[in-house]
Amino acid sequence: MKKTVTLALLFAMVMAMLFCSQKDQVYEADLIIYGGTSAGVIAAAQAAKMERSVIIVGPDKHLGGLTSGGLGFTDVGRTGAIGGLARDFYKRVYQHYNQPGAWKWQKREEFGNVGQGAKAFNDEEEVGWLFEPHVAEAIYDGYVEEFNIPVYRDEWLDRDQGVQVKDGRITTITMLSGKTFKGKIFMDATYEGDLMAAAGVSYHVGREANNVYDETWNGVQKGVFHHGHHFWMDISPYNDPDDPSSGVLPRISTEPPGEQGEGDHRVQAYCYRMCLSNHPDNRIPFPRPEGYDPDQYELLVRVLDSGWDATFNKFDLIPNRKTDTNNHGPFSTDNIGMSYDYPEASYEHRAEILKEHETYQKGLMYFYANDSRVPEDIQKRMNTWGLAADEFTDNGNWPHQIYVREARRMIGDYVMTEHDVLGTRPVPESVGMGSYTLDSHNVQRYVTEQGTVQNEGDIGVKVPKPYQIAYGSLVPKKEECTNLFVPVCVSSSHIAFGSIRMEPVFMVLGQSAATAAVLAMEKSIAVQDVNYDELKERLLADKQRIF
């Protein structure tokens, strides 16, 4: 018995030592990328192509961010602006759907060829712009396998003490698990900008006032309704429609909305891009979420009672009888006003915010499908849809990534504004292109002076032509950090970010940032000192589209 105990104790000590040695181990590479988003994976592939060692580490369990998290109806803008590895990604989408086995739930000819401002599948250019979430994830996993890129998943940056900076350079980053990563160059590819913030780099959260950058479409935009996601009908915000003293319905703010063009702390609404199916063998009825409260949707009842009938207008079709379902109308999947704290919140508080969004959105679909106050024709049609059974199978068929439409935005070497996006000033040192509308979802829902409910912040200003994105928007000010790239939380105003924030653009900027990182390593210089002519030459050689 004594011998057995001794052996067991010895085994436990050995295992504890092994765990500690793994926990405290330093993982080293030329480029350390924090965040497994679309930008992070493409950046890693580019660094590997340039024969540099690279590691992806981050909180993600699945690679690809929102591209593999439900946004399969690509916000493409103008397809000609997308080049390099981003275009290679969409070529791989095309190749996948050219295989007969890819069409499990419908025939290829049944799907048609309508995309987001482009053909869904362009046979001339061999690119596909629409895809299922699991297909996108498989492509990103394929890049990692092809280039033999180490990936450390479910690893959360120690935001308080985990970023070591010496003489203006990040030396190591440490996760809450104890794992430490050492590199020559670092990249923050997260939607939140946690590494950037922890490194002491300047950033902004919320909307700047119009007078900060001499803009028109930033700041509070009362009475501006570009997409129709507002209350075009007069609806009372009060519990008792005729009694203001009865209090307001859920999800309506009682705070003043602010003055026109004024800056604020608010960020545009988040939602999950649900992947739904109407195939009987692949459809899971909308579940009743824990904490479901039908009273949360009383405002929707009043909208439906007013005659609004556009519920299904953003059930955008992707292959195999599925959707990329987005917000549409005055009361929809966007959880307006509930994301303000998210950018700066602790991990614990972010988890609470995400749970609130999930409960709200699941509850919304359950309400549509089951509540007797929903018009019969809408409810009947809603019940032909449900969660796609073959997507997000380890997460209850629910997307693993919320749409963080904006969080922190770096204030870097160059700040992109609406002037750059609308082409009213030249952009220096282009490293990529954007082309999408200046786009902001609603930011707040408030009570008007007339005593009705209204949404605010929904902006959609057409971009006249593809525009260039400055290299300086990817790097911090030199006095703050000299070895960091930020291709997602780029240096831009709120409204300029509304166009830049599209997934194809993030991939473009990830590749360009990785290219510049390698050039900086080769000469042991600050990222701000990379020779643009040399960078441009390499980007063009790699078929990046920068002009």
Sequence and secondary structure as in RCSB ss.txt:
>XXXX:A:sequence
MKKTVTLALLFAMVMAMLFCSQKDQVYEADLIIYGGTSAGVIAAAQAAKMERSVIIVGPDKHLGGLTSGGLGFTD
VGRTGAIGGLARDFYKRVYQHYNQPGAWKWQKREEFGNVGQGAKAFNDEEEVGWLFEPHVAEAIYDGYVEEFNIP
VYRDEWLDRDQGVQVKDGRITTITMLSGKTFKGKIFMDATYEGDLMAAAGVSYHVGREANNVYDETWNGVQKGVF
HHGHHFWMDISPYNDPDDPSSGVLPRISTEPPGEQGEGDHRVQAYCYRMCLSNHPDNRIPFPRPEGYDPDQYELL
VRVLDSGWDATFNKFDLIPNRKTDTNNHGPFSTDNIGMSYDYPEASYEHRAEILKEHETYQKGLMYFYANDSRVP
EDIQKRMNTWGLAADEFTDNGNWPHQIYVREARRMIGDYVMTEHDVLGTRPVPESVGMGSYTLDSHNVQRYVTEQ
GTVQNEGDIGVKVPKPYQIAYGSLVPKKEECTNLFVPVCVSSSHIAFGSIRMEPVFMVLGQSAATAAVLAMEKSI
AVQDVNYDELKERLLADKQRIF
>XXXX:A:secstr
 HHHHHHHHHHHHHHHHHHHHHHT EEEEEEEEE  BHHHHHHHHHHHHTT  EEEESS SSTBTTTTTT  B  
 S GGG  HHHHHHHHHHHHHHTSGGG SSS HHHH  B SSSBSEETTTTEE B  HHHHHHHHHHHHHHTT  
EE S  B TTT EEEETTEEEEEEBTTS EEEEEEEEE SSS HHHHHTT  EE SB  TTTTT SSSS  TT  
SSS S  S    EEETTEEEEEE TT B S    TT  BS     B  B EE  TTSEE     TT  GGGGHHH
HHHHHTT   TTTTEEEETTTEEEE   SSSSS  TTS TTGGG  HHHHHHHHHHHHHHHHHHHHHHHH TTS 
HHHHHHHTT EEETTSSTTTTTS SS B     EE  SS B HHHHTTSS  SSEEEEE S EEE   EEEE TT
S EEEE  EEE  SS EEEEGGGGS  TTT SSEE SSS SB HHHHHHHT HHHHHHHHHHHHHHHHHHHHHT 
 GGG  HHHHHHHHHHTT    
